[in-house]
């Protein structure tokens, strides 16, 4: 696996794979992945949370509460896997999404 930009060398494989998984889960269309990755990279660059559904879905699945549809109540579900917590932990990965595109 070749490094894809300057950020790749400073990111763990786990960080890169986690963000790539979120991008892949966010859209079923491969041609949209670069756009989603760019959005995530921009959000992380400015210190914003990812605000992505896949982290909420993951938390709900782990708790056995995912029904296949997200509701406002689901977004309020408290879990260490939710996007707010994941984004804080991922703040170090501000350019990781770039590796998904390259």
N, C-alpha and C positions, 0 to 999 in steps of 0.2 A: 504494500500500500504506500503510494507516494504521498509526501506531504503536499497539501493543497493550500498554499499561502502561508504567510508568516505566523498566523495564529495556530496553525496545526501543530507545530513543534511544541507549543506551550500547553497544549490540551491533552488530557488523558484520553486513552481510547474509550474509556467509559463515558466521559463527557461528550465526545464526538458521537458515539453510538446512541446515547440517550437523546441528544438533540435530533439526530437523523431519524430516530424512531418517532419522535413527536411530529416531525415534518411529514413523514410517510403516513402517519395516522390521521393527520389533519386533512389530507386530500387523497382521494382515490385516483386522481388523474396525474400520472407522472409528469406531464408537461407543466403542471402548476407547482411542482415541488420547488423549483428555483425561486419562484415568487414568494412562496411561503417561507422558505429559508431566508430570503432577503428581509422579509418583514420581521422574522424572529431576530435576525442579526441586528437590525436597526433598533429594535426594542431593547435588546440586551446592551447595545452600545450606549444608549442613553439612560440605562439603569431602570428601564420600565419592565414590568412583569410581562411574561410571554402572553398571558391571558389566552391560553389555548385549551380547547375542549379535551384533547387527549389526556391531559393530566387529571382532570376531573373524572373522566371515564375510568381511568386506571384506578383511582381511589375508590370509586363506586364499585367497580368489579371486585377489588380486594375485600370490600365490606359485604359483598353479595347483594348489593342494592342497585346494580345497573339494570335497567329495563329495556335498553335499546334506544331510548329517547332521553334527552337532557331537558330538565325543567329548571325554573328559577330556584326551586327548593334544592335541587341537586347542586347548583352552583354555590349554595350556602353551606353545603355539607362540609364539616370540619375534618380534615385529614392531613397528615404530614405529606401526602403525595399531591395535594392540590397545587394548582399553578402558582399561588403566592409563595408557598414554601419552596417549591421547585425552582422558581425564578430567582429567589434570593440565593439559593445554593448555586444556581447556574450563572450568577452575575459574572463570575470569572471567565465564562465561556463566550464573551461578547462577540467573538468572530467565528465561533465554531460552525455556525450555519453556513458560512462561506465554504467550508470543506464539503458540505453536502452538494453544493452546486458544482464545484470544480471536478 
